[in-house]
Amino acid sequence: MLAQCLKATAEAIRQAGAAIREGRLVAFPTETVYGLGADATDDKAVASIFEAKGRPRFNPLIVHVANLQEAEKHCVFNAEAERLARRFWPGGLTLVLPRREDTALSLLVSAGLDTVAVRVPAHETARALIKEAKRPLAAPSANPSGKVSPTRAAHVMEGLGEAPQLAFVLDGGACPLGLESTVIGFPQGIPTLLRPGAVARDEIEAVLGRPLADADAASGEEGRASPGQLESHYAPGSPIRLDAAEVAEDEVLLAFGPDAPKAKTSMNLSASGDLTEAAANLFAMLRALDAEAGGRRIAVMPIPMTGLGEAINDRLKRAAAPRD
């Protein structure tokens, strides 16, 4: 049975909030991507997220809360974390911080670690749902694990619409940022970029007044503390070739910038070379080209590593990685 896809009206949000309190799942828009939400204090509800997505249990979940004061009930902030929260919340930044011993959050959201990944979303529908549910929401991206993240309600329905755990999909239109949140942790007290995302590294470093360390996601808990660190992730069905300067006859093209090569089938992330526009278009265009490719390879033009380009390249690298 398909989940109900409802325009995100006040009445639909009221129904969705009730479903959350009953232990069911609700997909909802954020400014980054659509999330698959459950009551983060309910072990069974959180477990159903992993089941619906086919997500590995060692992959932690981000908990979405209403404000900094709510976040402080669940985790311990240091001075730098508080500075980042006050600057970037509500918004596309997730902080990984020590769990409070008295938090009501399910241990499953932490995937066996002593930390919690938490953020305050900016999207009005996400904020209204948190208020209506009266619960913190555990919410990874609303797609099958490892696949392309959803930036529209239709993407959620395509991937998870038949999941029996999913009650509602709230349709709030296209996600304005289109990339998952940036994740910052503090292993050994050092501010560390665990996942590049919707807030660029240089913006965070400007607030901190010092450079971010880089996590080795292949080893140690600092890498595992963040979602989105699996080598193969965000993957369409079609194979991907990165840094393409030209396009073969049997390829489709994901272009960037004004000097794209000619191709029979192509989409341009940003014809003007705007990385913010490219980030917003990335997942939707990957999905559209995957549907057009019919098994052919997707050639992807180079993307600059500046600003949001770091996060875009991270997603493309994981999308192109070998798959099991």
C-alpha positions as CSV (number, residue, x, y, z in Angstrom):
1,M,0.0,0.0,0.0
2,L,1.4,3.4,-1.0
3,A,2.1,6.0,1.6
4,Q,-0.2,9.1,1.5
5,C,1.5,12.0,-0.2
6,L,-0.1,15.2,1.1
7,K,0.6,18.9,0.4
8,A,2.1,20.3,3.5
9,T,-0.9,22.2,4.8
10,A,-1.6,22.8,8.5
11,E,-4.0,19.9,8.6
12,A,-1.6,17.5,6.9
13,I,1.1,18.5,9.3
14,R,-1.3,17.9,12.2
15,Q,-2.0,14.3,10.9
16,A,1.7,13.7,10.4
17,G,2.5,14.9,13.9
18,A,0.0,12.4,15.3
19,A,1.5,9.6,13.2
20,I,4.9,10.4,14.6
21,R,3.6,10.1,18.2
22,E,2.0,6.8,17.2
23,G,5.5,5.4,16.2
24,R,5.0,5.7,12.5
25,L,7.3,7.3,9.9
26,V,6.7,10.6,8.0
27,A,8.8,11.9,5.2
28,F,9.1,15.7,5.2
29,P,11.1,18.4,3.4
30,T,14.0,20.3,4.9
31,E,16.1,23.0,3.3
32,T,18.7,20.3,2.5
33,V,16.9,17.1,1.4
34,Y,13.7,15.2,2.3
35,G,14.0,13.4,5.6
36,L,12.5,10.2,6.9
37,G,11.3,11.1,10.3
38,A,10.5,9.1,13.4
39,D,10.1,9.8,17.1
40,A,13.8,9.9,18.2
41,T,12.9,8.7,21.7
42,D,11.1,5.6,20.5
43,D,13.4,2.6,20.0
44,K,10.9,0.7,17.8
45,A,10.1,3.8,15.6
46,V,13.8,4.5,15.1
47,A,14.5,0.8,14.3
48,S,11.8,1.1,11.6
49,I,13.8,3.8,9.9
50,F,16.7,1.4,9.4
51,E,14.3,-1.3,8.2
52,A,12.5,1.0,5.7
53,K,15.8,2.3,4.2
54,G,17.7,-0.9,4.4
55,R,20.3,1.1,6.3
56,P,23.2,-0.4,8.2
57,R,22.7,-0.2,12.0
58,F,26.3,1.1,12.5
59,N,25.3,4.3,10.5
60,P,24.1,7.0,13.0
61,L,21.1,9.2,12.4
62,I,20.7,12.9,12.7
63,V,18.2,14.2,15.3
64,H,16.2,17.3,14.3
65,V,15.1,19.6,17.1
66,A,13.3,22.9,17.4
67,N,16.1,25.1,18.8
68,L,19.5,25.2,20.6
69,Q,17.8,24.9,24.0
70,E,16.2,21.6,22.9
71,A,19.5,20.3,21.6
72,E,21.2,21.1,24.9
73,K,18.8,18.6,26.6
74,H,20.3,15.8,24.6
75,C,24.0,16.6,24.2
76,V,26.9,18.6,25.7
77,F,28.0,21.7,23.9
78,N,31.5,23.1,24.1
79,A,32.1,26.8,23.4
80,E,33.0,26.3,19.7
81,A,29.9,24.1,19.1
82,E,27.7,26.7,20.7
83,R,29.2,29.4,18.6
84,L,28.5,27.4,15.4
85,A,25.0,26.7,16.5
86,R,24.2,30.3,17.2
87,R,25.6,31.3,13.8
88,F,24.2,28.6,11.5
89,W,21.0,27.3,13.3
90,P,18.4,27.1,12.0
91,G,20.1,25.8,8.9
92,G,22.2,23.1,7.1
93,L,24.8,22.4,9.8
94,T,24.8,19.2,12.0
95,L,26.9,19.0,15.2
96,V,28.1,15.7,16.6
97,L,28.4,16.1,20.4
98,P,28.6,13.9,23.5
99,R,25.3,12.4,24.6
100,R,23.9,13.5,27.9
101,E,23.4,10.5,30.3
102,D,19.8,11.6,31.0
103,T,18.8,12.1,27.4
104,A,15.5,10.4,26.3
105,L,16.9,9.7,22.9
106,S,17.0,6.1,21.7
107,L,20.5,4.6,21.7
108,L,19.8,3.5,18.1
109,V,20.2,7.1,16.8
110,S,23.8,7.0,18.0
111,A,24.6,3.6,16.4
112,G,26.5,2.4,19.5
113,L,28.5,5.6,19.9
114,D,28.5,8.0,22.9
115,T,27.7,11.0,20.6
116,V,24.6,12.4,19.1
117,A,24.3,14.1,15.7
118,V,21.9,17.0,16.0
119,R,20.7,20.0,14.0
120,V,17.9,22.6,13.9
121,P,16.3,22.7,10.4
122,A,15.3,26.0,8.8
123,H,12.5,24.7,6.5
124,E,9.1,25.9,7.8
125,T,7.4,22.5,7.2
126,A,10.2,20.6,9.1
127,R,9.9,23.1,12.0
128,A,6.1,22.9,12.0
129,L,6.2,19.1,12.1
130,I,8.7,19.1,15.1
131,K,6.3,21.4,16.9
132,E,3.3,19.4,16.1
133,A,4.9,16.0,16.9
134,K,6.2,17.4,20.2
135,R,9.2,15.0,19.8
136,P,12.7,15.3,18.5
137,L,12.8,13.7,15.0
138,A,15.4,11.2,14.0
139,A,15.6,11.7,10.2
140,P,18.1,10.5,7.7
141,S,17.4,11.2,4.0
142,A,14.2,9.6,2.8
143,N,15.6,7.2,0.2
144,P,16.8,3.6,0.1
145,S,20.2,3.4,1.7
146,G,23.0,4.3,-0.6
147,K,20.8,5.7,-3.4
148,V,20.4,9.2,-4.6
149,S,19.0,11.6,-2.0
150,P,15.5,13.0,-2.6
151,T,14.9,16.7,-3.1
152,R,11.2,16.4,-4.1
153,A,8.3,14.5,-2.7
154,A,8.0,12.5,-5.9
155,H,11.6,11.2,-5.3
156,V,10.5,9.9,-1.9
157,M,7.5,8.1,-3.4
158,E,9.6,6.5,-6.1
159,G,12.0,5.1,-3.5
160,L,10.0,4.5,-0.3
161,G,6.4,5.0,-1.3
162,E,5.6,1.3,-0.7
163,A,7.5,0.9,2.6
164,P,4.9,-0.3,5.1
165,Q,6.4,1.8,7.9
166,L,5.8,5.1,6.0
167,A,2.5,6.8,6.8
168,F,2.8,10.2,5.1
169,V,5.0,12.1,2.7
170,L,4.6,15.9,3.2
171,D,5.0,17.7,-0.1
172,G,6.7,21.0,0.5
173,G,8.1,21.4,-2.9
174,A,11.8,21.2,-4.0
175,C,14.4,21.5,-1.3
176,P,16.2,24.9,-1.8
177,L,19.7,23.8,-0.8
178,G,19.6,20.3,-2.3
179,L,22.7,18.9,-0.4
180,E,22.7,17.2,3.0
181,S,23.9,19.2,6.0
182,T,27.5,19.7,6.7
183,V,28.6,17.6,9.8
184,I,31.1,18.9,12.3
185,G,32.4,16.9,15.2
186,F,34.9,17.6,18.0
187,P,37.1,14.5,18.5
188,Q,39.7,15.2,21.2
189,G,38.2,18.7,21.2
190,I,39.3,19.5,17.7
191,P,36.6,20.9,15.3
192,T,36.6,18.3,12.5
193,L,34.8,18.2,9.1
194,L,33.0,14.8,9.2
195,R,30.9,15.4,6.1
196,P,31.0,18.4,3.7
197,G,27.6,19.7,2.9
198,A,25.2,22.6,2.6
199,V,27.4,25.0,4.7
200,A,30.8,25.5,3.1
201,R,34.0,24.8,5.0
202,D,35.3,28.4,4.7
203,E,32.1,29.8,6.3
204,I,32.6,27.6,9.3
205,E,36.3,28.3,9.6
206,A,35.5,32.0,9.5
207,V,33.3,31.7,12.6
208,L,35.8,29.5,14.4
209,G,38.8,31.5,13.5
210,R,40.8,28.4,12.7
211,P,40.9,25.7,10.1
212,L,38.8,22.5,10.4
213,A,40.6,19.2,10.7
214,D,39.7,16.4,8.2
215,A,38.3,13.1,9.5
216,D,39.6,9.8,8.3
217,A,36.3,8.2,7.5
218,A,37.9,4.9,6.7
219,S,39.0,4.3,10.3
220,G,38.1,5.3,13.8
221,E,34.9,6.5,15.4
222,E,35.2,10.1,14.2
223,G,34.4,8.9,10.7
224,R,31.6,6.6,11.8
225,A,30.1,9.3,13.9
226,S,28.7,10.9,10.8
227,P,26.1,9.6,8.3
228,G,27.1,9.7,4.6
229,Q,30.5,8.2,5.1
230,L,30.1,4.8,3.3
231,E,32.5,4.6,0.3
232,S,29.6,3.9,-2.1
233,H,26.7,6.2,-1.4
234,Y,24.3,8.6,-3.2
235,A,24.5,6.2,-6.1
236,P,22.2,6.1,-9.2
237,G,21.6,2.9,-11.1
238,S,23.9,3.9,-14.0
239,P,27.7,3.9,-13.7
240,I,29.4,7.3,-13.4
241,R,32.6,8.6,-15.0
242,L,34.1,11.7,-13.3
243,D,36.1,14.6,-14.6
244,A,34.9,14.2,-18.1
245,A,36.3,16.7,-20.7
246,E,34.4,15.1,-23.5
247,V,31.4,12.7,-24.0
248,A,31.4,9.3,-25.7
249,E,28.5,8.3,-28.0
250,D,27.2,5.9,-25.5
251,E,27.2,8.3,-22.5
252,V,24.9,11.0,-21.1
253,L,26.4,14.2,-19.7
254,L,26.0,15.9,-16.3
255,A,27.5,19.3,-17.3
256,F,28.8,22.3,-15.4
257,G,29.5,25.8,-16.6
258,P,29.2,27.6,-20.0
259,D,31.7,25.5,-22.0
260,A,30.0,22.1,-21.8
261,P,30.7,19.7,-24.7
262,K,27.8,18.6,-27.0
263,A,25.9,15.5,-26.0
264,K,22.7,13.9,-27.3
265,T,21.4,13.8,-23.7
266,S,22.7,16.3,-21.1
267,M,21.7,18.4,-18.2
268,N,23.8,21.3,-16.8
269,L,24.1,21.8,-13.1
270,S,24.7,25.5,-13.7
271,A,25.3,27.0,-17.1
272,S,26.7,30.1,-15.4
273,G,29.1,28.1,-13.1
274,D,27.2,29.0,-9.9
275,L,28.0,26.3,-7.2
276,T,24.9,27.1,-5.1
277,E,22.7,26.5,-8.2
278,A,24.7,23.3,-8.9
279,A,24.3,22.0,-5.4
280,A,20.5,22.6,-5.5
281,N,20.3,20.7,-8.9
282,L,22.7,17.8,-8.2
283,F,20.5,15.0,-6.9
284,A,17.4,15.9,-9.1
285,M,19.6,15.9,-12.2
286,L,21.4,12.7,-11.3
287,R,18.0,11.1,-11.0
288,A,16.7,12.5,-14.3
289,L,19.9,11.4,-16.2
290,D,19.8,8.0,-14.6
291,A,16.2,7.5,-15.9
292,E,17.3,8.7,-19.4
293,A,20.6,6.7,-19.5
294,G,19.0,3.3,-19.8
295,G,22.1,1.6,-18.5
296,R,24.5,3.9,-20.3
297,R,27.2,5.7,-18.3
298,I,26.8,9.2,-16.9
299,A,29.8,11.4,-17.7
300,V,30.3,14.2,-15.2
301,M,32.3,17.3,-15.9
302,P,34.8,18.6,-13.3
303,I,33.4,20.7,-10.5
304,P,35.7,23.3,-8.7
305,M,36.7,22.3,-5.2
306,T,36.0,25.8,-3.8
307,G,33.0,26.6,-1.5
308,L,30.1,24.2,-2.0
309,G,32.2,22.4,-4.7
310,E,33.8,20.4,-1.9
311,A,30.5,18.8,-0.9
312,I,29.3,18.3,-4.5
313,N,32.6,16.5,-5.3
314,D,32.2,14.4,-2.2
315,R,28.7,13.2,-3.3
316,L,29.9,12.5,-6.9
317,K,32.9,10.6,-5.7
318,R,30.8,8.3,-3.5
319,A,28.2,8.0,-6.3
320,A,30.9,6.8,-8.6
321,A,32.6,4.4,-6.2
322,P,32.6,0.6,-6.8
323,R,29.5,-1.1,-5.5
324,D,29.2,-4.4,-3.8
